[in-house]
């Protein structure tokens, strides 16, 4: 479809007529011949003579060429464009951060895999997370792990294959044997600081109570709520465990409620898979559709036409000029 970037240029269309009506005609001075019938000659030619100057009349073809040149100039200034079909692109509208506990208790072999074999909690978590990440097309995903201290394992990226690969390489104890859940939430808040997307979500998974944080989980959750971050907490393992491996479900519920998220308990791999399926439905894929309509610039076409037309008019004028010079005075007097 043809369009013009500056269609208002069309208001300049009558400009030459205004110049013709409002400004005096161009005067050229040349040697004159005294004739007794000058008044009659001026009347026959239709020219309006002035003292000390002569006004030449423009031929029809020259007038047509000037009009066409003016139209081509306006067409180029209006910036014609050929509008192509729009291109739609999906842009991620959510940043999703996974917080994974890698404390020593995650090595407890009280889960089973899809084949029914006994595996550690972390192995089951990695299997479920891999399937969960595979369905997160349209989100930017980050992964942080925590033990004695939290660490960013995968920065926010739309490359889900990278997130799945690094998640599969997590090992128990790589962040220390203890559990710093509150500090992990604080790290997540800092990772979201540079995020510009409207939806920010943390899914935190732990099997123990907070024993190493400098910031209590409840206080960190309040800060996350103020930053517009929703935290879903997933409790893994035996709720009847004691000591450092004891699940602090009250703290996990408090964190989730403070940010508008949900609290979930997973006693085995099947429950864990169901939780992430439910989270996949709650935190549905969010994208912003960005539309771009490419345009092909065509201003060079009227400019090329203007150049060719002006060159042709000038060439014809030069061709006619020698013919006029070749006419003898005797032929001119006949």
N, C-alpha and C positions, 0 to 999 in steps of 0.2 A: 504494500500500500504506500502510495506517495503522500508525503506530508512536507510541511515547511516549518523550520525551526523559528523563523521570524516572519510570520505572515503579515504583520503590520507594515512591512516594507511596501505593501501594495498602495498605501496612502500616498506614496511619492509618485505614483503613476502619472498624475496630471501636472507634475512639476514643470516639464518643458513648456506646456501651454501657458502656465502662469508667467514663466520667464518671457515667453513670446509676447504676452499681452502687457506686462508691466515694465519691461526694460526696453530701452531704445534699440533699434536695429544696429547691427555691426556695420561700421563705416570703414571703407577702404579708400585711401587716397591714391589717385593715378592721374597721369596726364590726360587732359581733356581736349576736345576739338570744338572750336567755336562754330556753331551752325545757326542760321537764322530761324530754323524751324524746331528749336530745342523743346519748346513747350508742347508742340504737337507730338514730337517723338516720345516725350515722357508720358503723355496721355495715352498714346498707342501701346506702349510697353507696360503701362500700369505701375511704373516705378514712381516713387516719391522722392524727387531730387532735393538735395540740401546743399547749402552753400559750402563749397570747398570739399565735397565728398560725393561718392557714388555708392548706391546700394544695389548689389547684384541680387538677382532672383535665383532661388535654388531650384534645380531640376526635380522632376517627380521621382526619378529613381534614387537620387541622392537623399531626398526626404524620406523615402521608404526605408533606405538603409539606415538612416539615423534613428528612425522610430524603432526598427528591429534591434539595433544596438542598445538603445535605452531599455527595451523590454528584457534583453538578455542580461544587462547589468543588474536590473531589479531582481530577476530570477536568481542570479548568483548570490546577491546580498540576502535574499530570503532564505538561503541555505536549504535547498531541497534535499530530502532524505527518503530513502526507501526503507520502510519499517518492516522488519522481519518478524516471524512468529515469536511470541514471548518464550523465554527459557525460565523454568521453575527449578529452584534448588532448595533442598531441605537443609536447614541450619539447626544444629543442636540447641535445644532450649532448656536443657537440664544438665547440671553437673551432679554426678552420683559418686560418693566416696564410700568405699568399703573399708571398715576398721576391723582387722582380724587379730585376735589374741593368739600370740605364739608362746605363751608361758609354758612351763614344763608340764603342767597338767593336761595340755592338749595332746600329749603323747599317750594318754590312757587308751588302751585298746578295747573300748566298750561300745563301739559302733560296728555295723556291718555294711559291706559294699553291696552293689547291685547283684552280685553273684552269691551273696550270703556269707562271705568270708569275714572274719573278724579283722577290723582295721582300727587305727587310731582315730581320735576325734578330728585331728587335722586332715588326715587323708579323706575322711568323709566330707569334711567342709570343702576341701579343694575340688572334689568331684562335683558337689552341688553348685559351688561357685562357678565352675567352668560352664555348666549348663545354663546357669543364670546369666552370665556375661554374654553368652552366645545369642541371647534374646534381647540384648540392650541396644540394638541398632537405633541410632538417632540420639543417643546420649553420649556425653563425654564422661568417661569413667576414670576414677583414680583409686589407688589402693594404698592404704597405710597399715603398718603392722605395729604391734606394741607388746612389750614385755616389761623390763625395768624402765624403759623409755620408749616413746613412739618414734617411728621413722617412716618417711614417705617412700614407699616401694615403687609406685607408678604415679607419675604426675597426671593431671587431668589430660586425657587424650581421647579422640574418637577412634583410635586404633585398638579395637577390641581384641584383635589377635595378640597384640603385644601384652595387653592386660592379662589375657588368659595364660600366656606363656609364663610371665613372671609370677602370677598367682600359683601356677603349678609347681614352681621352684621354691616355694616357701618351706622353711624347715623349723621345727620346734626348737626354741632356745636361741634363734638367730637375733632376737631383740632382748634377750635376757630371760631368766626363769620366773620373774615376778610379774605382777599385773598393775600397770599404770593406766587405768581406764580413763580417769579424769584428764590426765595429760594428753591422752590420745584424742579426746574430744577437742582439747585446746589446739592441738596440731591441725585437726580438721578445720577448725575455724580459721586458722592462719592460711591454710591452703585455699580456702574459699575467698580470701581477701581480694585476690585479683580476678575473681570470676565476675562476669557481666551478665550471665544468664539469669532469667527470672526465678527458676526453680533450683533449689539446692537441697540435696538429700544425703544423709549419712545412714548407712546400715552397719551397726556395730555388733560384732559377735564375740562373746567371751564365755569362759567356763569357770571363772573364779571371781572373787571379790577384789575390790580395789585395795592394794596393799603398798603401792609405791608412788602414788601420785602426789604432786605438790599442790594441785588444784582439785578439790572435791568434785566428783562427777555432777552433783546437783548444781553447784555453782557454775561449772562449765556449761551445763545444759541451759541455764538461764541466759548466759552470754550468747549461746547459739540461737536461742529463740529470738533475742534482740536483733541478731544478724539475719533473720529470716531462714534459718536452717532447720529442717525437720530431721529428727533422729529416730530411727527404728532400732530397737534393741532385740537381740536374739540370745537367749540363754541356752548354753549347750552343756550337757553332762548331767551328773547325778545331783539333784537338789538336796539329798540327804547327806552329802559329803560334809566333812568338818574341817576346821583349820583353814589354812590359806586357800585350799581348793573348794571351800564352801561357796555356793552360789549366793550372791547378794541380790536376790530377785527384787527386793524392795527398792534398792538403788537403781536397778535397771528400769523398773516401772516408773520411778520418779523422773528419770531422764527422759523417757519416752513421752510421758504425760506433759512435762514442762515444755516440750517443743512441738506438741501436736502429732507425735508419731505413735507407733504401736509397740507393745511388748509381746514377745513370742517365746515359747519354751519348746526346745527340741531335745527329746530323750533318746532319739535314735535317728538314723539316716532318713527314714521315710518321713518322719515329722519335719526334719530339717528341709527336705525337698519340698514338702507341702508349704512350709513357711515362705520359701523363696518364690514358689509359684504364686502364693497370695500377694507377696510384695511386688511381684512383677505385674499383677493386676492393679494393685493400689497405685504404684508409681508407674503408671502407663507411660509409654513413649511420648515425649513432647518435642515438637519441632516447630520452628518458625519457617514459613515458606517465603523465600525471597524470590521475587520475580524480576527478571531483567529482560528488556526488549531491545535487542541489537538493532542498530540503524546503520545503513550504508550511506555515506556522504556522496551527494551527486552535484555539488556546487561547481565541480570542474567541467561538467557538460555545458552549461550555458557560457562559462568562461571560454571554453574551447570554441563554441559557436561564435561568440563575440570576436575572438581573435581571427577566425577564418573569414567571417563576414567583413570585418574592417580591412583585412588584407586584400580581399577580393574587390571591395569598393575602391581602395587606393590603386590597385592594379588597373582597373577599368578607367579610372581617372587619368592615370599616366599614359594609358594607350590612346585615349582620346586627345590628349594635349598635343602630341606631334601632328595629328591630323588637322587641328585648328591652326597650328603654325604654318602648315604647308599650303594653305589657301592663299592665293595671290591677291594683291589689291584690286586687280582688274576683275577677278571672279567675284570679289566681295562687292564690287560696285554694280554688278548686273542684277 
